[in-house]
Amino acid sequence: MVLPITNPTKSFWIEAAESPLKEHRTTPDLPTEADVVIIGSGYTGASAAYWLNKFAGDKRPNIVLLEARDLCGGATGRNGGQLRPHLFSRYTPWSERFGPKVAMDLIEHENAHLDAFKRLLEGEGIAKKVCFKLGETFDAAMTDEAEERLRENLERMTRDHGPDHPIVKSCRYIKGRKEAEEFSQMKGAQAVFVHPTGQVWPYKFVHALLEIVDKQGNLNIQTHTPVTAVSAADSNGDITVTTGRGEIKTKAVFHATNRWAGHLLDQFDKLIVPGRATIAAIKAPEGFIKHTGAQHWDSVVNNYHLQLPPPYNHIVVGGAKPLTVHNPSSYIGSDLEDQQFDGVPEFYAAWPALDIVDWQGGNPAEFGRKRDEGGVWSGVYGNSIDGFPFVGPVPDQPGHFLAAAFTGHGMPRILLSTADLVPRVLDHLKIPHTTPSILEGVPALPEPYVLTQARLDGLKDFDVAAYLQADIDAGLASSTKAFVKPRPEKLGLAEKLETLAISATA
């Protein structure tokens, strides 16, 4: 049995936010029954609860939301905050695997999240509260290898779908080092590829959704209540959800457990494997960063960043692959979100002065909070071994529904995936429902996401060990390339950073 670590590193998103739902239990005792139990309180669980009420209208089901730790303490509360669709950069592998139509279906589904977020957040009046912003993002090619890969993806998509396709028209390629550096603010960028994006404070977003549902009176939240078992439905259609605080009888279970789905659903134990990532929050002058973006050296080594709006202004930067690639087993297959990566705080403190054009902050940079109090943190995401999330009713397990394994890219995938699945839950409960207006015109769930028995059967002989080893080997191969940063002990910033960790304001 695998449950989330109880003492993970502290995330800026969580530590710097206030919410009436922190450490929340709606009732002192665990309810004994519910129409639906949602397991997991991150983006997936919160959006499922929201959509259940939006679709059901006046006939809302009684919902119990169970969380092993505190609300949104997992991947959503630890990610990079980027609502950044893959509009072209995965086109070639997707089209080679599924064909041009399905590749574009995948892209359009991600892109639709930008407008869906805008309509939902503005409609609920919470856009400012959750620091939502639309804009442009870039992929900065730092090497010939990266530029060739990114250009080939864009050119192939253009050939397959034509220059007038809306997705193709939304992307552009800026050539030349001077122009690339000017747009991206990244030293050494030799080309940039630009497309629409969004950003949001993920922890505030989840809490805002749950506050909306909580006020409607049909949601019971129970934090620090890990689920240890779920039963099959009995002859009456009742499912027993077992926790250390008691049992709940329910007609439906929505598994929003991402990396930990296999803890309760054995068939996913080898199909969803963990990966560990690292992020930092760095103090910066207001409005200094013009666009969210990512740096790419090859297909493995990257960084990504955004800047928060006032009054926060911090740059949130993640990746650190130019350093962690020296030890890929530290992030591939790892659950250790209670640990910092060796040398990564030093790397992040040095990054702005090394990589940002005309950086106006400190060198080393100052974290937004003390290093171990939300300045630098790690988190675990769930990798699907076939590269795409599992979304749908669980085959041969009536009443069980799953949306998980978003593979470190959930922000532009989850909202509309749960919107697709929730009507299936309501059908199971025999509750009538109507599609909310904010979902009018959204694309269907992409075929590679759909959970079917045939998909599971096709993966049952998958060599997980070889899959993980291939990723490790790719990282080690990248670590030998000239652009990779020195090992941590060669950075020479540890002493300065130790002072910074003590003196940074909380």
N, C-alpha and C positions, 0 to 999 in steps of 0.2 A: 504493500500500500504506500503510495507516494502522495504527500500533502505539501502545500507550499511552506517554505521556510518561515518560521514565526518572527524572526528578527532581521528582516532585510535591510540593506543600506537605505538611508533616508533620501527621499527624492525631493527636489525643489518644488515640483508641482504640488506635492502633498503638504510639505512643511510650510510653504508660504501662503497656503489657501485657508480660508475659514469656511465652515459649513455647519449648519445645525444638525446635519446627519452624521457627523463624525462619531464613531463609537456608538452608533444608534441601535437601539432595540425598541421596536414599536410597543411591545408588551414585555413585561418581565419574564413571563413564561413562554416557552415555545408553543405555538398553536398546534393543535392535534390534527387539524384537517385544513385542506385548501383545494380550490379548483385546479390551480397550477402552482408548482414549486419551481422557481428559477434558482439554479445553483451557479453562483458566480455573480459578482456585482461590479464588473468592469463595464466597458463600452457595450459588449454584447448583452450582458444581463440587463443593464439599464435601458438599452434601446428596445429589448424585448418587452420589458414592462411597459415602456411608453407606447409601443405599437399595440400591445394588447388592449390598452384603454382607447387609443385612437380608433382602432378598427371596430371595437365592440360598442362604442357609444354609451348608451344608457344601460346596456346589459353587461357591464364590466364583470369579469370573473374575480373571485377572491384569490389574491396572489400572495404567496410567501416567498421572500427573497432571502436566500441563505448565503452567507459569506464566511469563509474560513478565517479571514483576518478582518481588517477594517474595510469599509466601503472603498472600492477602487484602489486597493493597495497593491494590485498586481501589475500586469503589463501596461494597462492603460494609464495608470498613475506614474509610469516610469518611462514612457516613450519620448519621442522627440517633438511631439506637438504638431507635426507636419501633416496636413490634409493634402497629400501630394500624390496625385494619380500617376501611374506609369502610362504616359500618353504615347510614347514611342520606343522607349529604351529596352523594352522586352519584346518588341514586335517580331523580330526575326526568330527567336526560339519558339515563341507561341505559334507563329504561322507555320513553321516547319513541323510542329507537333500536331496542330489541330486544323490547319488551313487558314487562309486569309479571313474568312467570315468570322470564325470563332475567335480568332485573335482580335479582331475589331470589336466583337461583342464584349470581350474582357476589358478592353480599353474604354469602351463607351459606358460600361457599368461603373467603372472607377470614376470616370469623368463626371457622370451624373451626380456623384456625391457632392460636388461643389455647389450645384444649384439646390440640391436637396437640403444640405446644411443651411444654406442661406434662407430658404423658405421656412424651414422648421424653426431656426433660431430667431429670425425676425418675427415670424408669426407668434412665437411664444414670448417675445420681448426680452430675450436673454442673450442676444448677440454680443452686446458690450460686456455683459457680466462674465462671459466665458472667453473674452478676448478674441473673438472671431474676426478674421480678416481674409479677404480674397486678394489675389495679386498674381505676380509672375514668379516663377522659379527657374533655376538654371541647373543644368548639368555641365560643370566645367571640366573640359578635357585637359588634363595636366601633362599628358604624354601623347605621342603619335598613336600608340596602341589604343588608348582610350578614345581618341578622336575618331579613329577608323571604325571602331566598334559602334560608337554612337551614330556616326554618319550613316553607316550601312543600315542600321535599323530604321532611321528616318527615310532614307532613300527607298528602301524596300517597301515601307508602308505607303510612300507616295506613288510608287509604281503600281502597287496592287489596288489602291483605292482612288487614285487620281488627285491632282493638286487642289481640286475644289471641294474635296471632302472636308466637312467642318473640323474634324480632328486634325487632319493634315494642315489645314489653314491656321490652326491655333498654335502650331509649332514653328519655330524659326531657328536658323543656324547662323550664328555670328562668327565669322572667320577673322583670323588675325590676332596676334598677341595684344596689340594695343587696345583694340576694340573689345576683346574678350576680358582683359583685365579691368577696363573701364566699367563694363556692365556688371561683372561678377564681384569686383573688389578683391579678387583672389590673385595674389602674386604668382606669376608663372603660368596662368591659364592661357592656353594657346587657341582655344575655341570654346564657345558656349552654345548650348542647345536650350532654347527657352520655350516654356509653355505655361498655361494657367495653373494656379495652385490655390491652396487655402492654408490657414493655420488656426489653431484653437488651443486653449488651455484644457488639456484632456480631462484632468481631474475635476475641474470646475464644470465642464460640460456634463460629465456623468452625474455629478451631484445635482446639477440644475435639472436634468431630466427626472431624477428620482424625487426631487422636491415637488415637481409638478404632479407626478403620479401619487406621491404620498398625500398631497392635499385633497385628492379625490376620494380618499377613504377606503380603498379596497386593497391597499398594499401593507403588508406586515414585514418589516425589515428585521432581520436577526443577524447581527455581526458576531464574529468570533464563535461561529457555530459550524465547524467543519463537518461535512457529510462523510460518513464512513461506509455507507452501503445504500443501494437502491434495489428494490425488488422488481421482478417482472409483474405485470398486471395480473391480478387474480381473476376469478370467474365473474366478479362484479365490476371488473375494470379498475379496481383500486391498486395503487402503487404505494408501497411503504418506503418512505425516505427516513433513513436512520442516522441520527447524530448522537454526539455524546451527551446531549441535553434532552433526548427523547426522540419519539417517532412522529412523523406526519403522514396521514393518509391523503392521497391526492389522485386525481384522474390523469394528470399530465405532468411531466418533468421536462423542463427546458434546460438542457445542459449547456451552460455558458462558461465552461471551465477551461477552454483553450488548451494550454500545454498539459493540464492535469485531467483531460477527458478520460484517458485510459485508466485512471484511478477507479472510476465507477463503471466504465464501459470497457470490458476486457478486450474487446476486438480492436480497440484503438491504441492499445498499450504500445505496440510497435509501429503504429502508423503516424503517431504524433511524437516528435522528439524535441527536446529543449534546445534552445540556443540562448546565449547570454550576451547582452549588449551593455554599453556604457554611455552615459550622458553627463554633461556638466552645464551649470548655469554661470555665466561670466558677466560681470558688470561692464557696461558700455555706455557711451554717450547716447542720449535720446536720438532716435531716428538715424543712427549711424549706418546700419545695414539696410541697403535699398531693396534687396530681394532675398527670399529664402533660396537656399541652394545646396548643391553637393559638389564635392571635388572627386574626380575619378582619375586614378592612375592606371588601373587595369580593371578586370571584372571582379576582383576581390577587394582591392585596397581603395577605401573611400572615407570621406568625412561628410557630414551634412549639418546644416545650421539654419536658424531663424533668429529674429530679434522680436522680443515682446514689445507691445505698445506701452506708452506711459500709463501709470507711474513706475512700471517695473523696469523696462528698458534692457533687461538682461539678454545676452545672446545665449541661446540654448544650442549646444553643439554636441554631436554624437558621432559615433563611428570609431575614431582612434585606430582604425585599421593599419595606418602606416607604422604603428607600434605593436599592436596586439597580434599582428600577423606573424611575429616571431614565435608565438606560442599558440597556434590555432586551437589546440585542445583546451585552452582556457575559456573559449567561448563556444566551440562546437560540442553539442551534447551536454552542456553544463547547466546545472540548476543553482549554482552558488551565488545567488543574488544577495547574500549576506556578506560578500567580500568585494573589495575594490580590486581592480586589475592592477598588477604590478606596474608602476611607472606611469599609469594613465593620468593621475592628477597632475603630475609634472608635465606630461604631454599637453594637456588642456591649458595649463597655465602659460605654456610657451607658445601655443598655437596662434593666438591673435597677432603677436608681433612678428612671428615667422611667416604667416600666410596671408594676412589681410593688408591690402594696400592702404598706406597712410593711417595705420592704427593709432588711435588717440588715447588709448587706455594705458594701463600699467604693463610693465614687463619685468617679472611675470605678471600675468593678468590676475585680477582679484575675483574670486568666486562670489556669487550672489549671496551665499550663506557660507558658514564655516564648512570646510571640506567634507567632514563626516556628519554634518547636520543639514544636508541638502545641497551642498555645493557640487559634489560629484557622487554619482550613484550607479548602480547596475540594476538590471532587470532581466527577466526570463520571458521569452516568447515561444510560441508553439509552431514548430516546423512540420508541415505535412510532407510526408516522404514523396508524394507525387507533385508537390509544388503548389497545391491549391487547397483552399479550405473545404471542410466537410459541412454541408448545409442541407438539412432535411430531416424527415422522420427517420429514426434509427430502424434499419431493416429488421423485421421479425421481432421487434420489441414494441408492441402497441403502447402508445402513450408517452414514449420517450422521443425527444426531439433534440437535435444537436446543431450548434453553429460554433465551429472551433477550428483551430489550426490556420490562423490567418497569416502565419509565416512572416511575422515582423512587419507586416504591411496592412494592418487592419483598418487604419483610419479611413482610407477611401474604398473600403470593402464592406464593413460591418453594417452600417446603417441600413442599406438597401437589402443586404442579405437577411437580416432579421425581419425586415418588412415583408420579404417574400415568404418567410417561414411562419410568421405569426398567424396568418389566416388558416394554415394547416392545423395549428394548435386549436384555434377556435372551432374549426370544423369538427375536430375530435371531441371537443367539449359540447358540441351541438349548440353553439352560441352564434346567432346571426351576426353578420359583420358587413361593413361598407368600407370601401377603400377611401382613405383620407385624401382630400384634394391636393395636399402637398406631394402626393405620390403620383399624380396624374402624369402620364407620359414617360415614366421612368422605365429603363430597359428591364427586360426579364433577367432572372438569375442566370449567369453564364453556365453553359453546360458543364464545364470542368469543375464547378463548385458542387454540383448536384450529388447528394449522397444516395448511392444505390448499392444493392447487393452485388451487382456485376462489377462495380468499381472496387468494392472490398475484395471480391474474389480475385480480381486481377492483381491485387497487392499482397495476397497472402504468402507468396513465396519470395517477396522482396527481400533482398539482402541488406538489412539495415546497417550492419557492421561495415560492409563495403561502401555504402552510401556515406556514412560518417567519415570513413577513412579517405574517400575521394575528396571530401571537403577539406580535411586536414592536409592532404597532399597538395591541394591547390593553394592553400595558405602558405605552406612551407615553400612552394615554388615561387610565390610572389615575394616572400621574405628575402630572397636572394637578389632581387632586382635593385638597380641603383637608386631608385627614388625612395626606397623604404627608409624610415627614420632609424637612428641608432637604437640599440637596446637601452632600457631604462637607465642602467648604471652609467651610461655615457652622456646623458643629457645635462648633467651638472646643475640641476635646479632643485634637487631634493632639499638642500638646506634652506634655500629661499622659501620653498613651498611650506616647509614645516613652520616657519615664522608666519606665513600667510594663513595657514590653517588655524593658528592661535589668534591672530589679530583681526581676521575678517569679521565684519559685523553680521549678526544673525538676522 
